[in-house]
């Protein structure tokens, strides 16, 4: 009996070791006052932060701005930083404070006077990757970078239980699988662990351009899988607020 128990434990450990561990994501939103702020933030991100993150093991960093048609155009910059673990997040944050090149390259931002800050506020959201897409992906887009559309969506739930039902809908329910079949080029799906609007999940998909984005969503709404999924009782009233952000990647974004 003891040998059987030990064998079972070994098997469980072996299976757990084979399951991919979920990544974590940090989304920073820099709120800007004017074009001067935008110029200073671009300089800091492109010349200091992104290179420093690369040096410290973060291979891909996404930097995005609202499309020109958005009322917050020139007023926001979105930064996506993926981490393999929360420990990597903590270690990277500490490492930047000891990175002499980062401190020098980012001096204008880091040492800005209180009377001349380079932004008005920073919003930070921490997410854990969905188990059915445990790590980020770089989109396989072919068009020009400046035309690409990245869509960041936030789905808030009225209660924790309803929110978890929506998470289930993405994973076991097959929504991620449908996005994949329709080539939505998802960058990530994640559960918000800490943010300003909870409970909620966020995810990012990408497209060649606005027309391509609209065509993909039309196909999604007409898909048999979606029509079957959306009427299931367990998935009713799971989203109380759906917020969409259409973004363009900067020239120095890795995504």
PyMOL commands that set and color helices and strands:
alter all, ss='L'
color gray80, all
select helices_A, chain A and resi 2-18+35-55+86-96+100-105+107-110+131-133+145-147+160-170+175-181+210-222+224-229+233-235
alter helices_A, ss='H'
color red, helices_A
select strands_A, chain A and resi 24-31+61-66+76-83+121-129+149-156+188-194+200-207+241-249
alter strands_A, ss='S'
color yellow, strands_A
deselect
rebuild
show_as cartoon
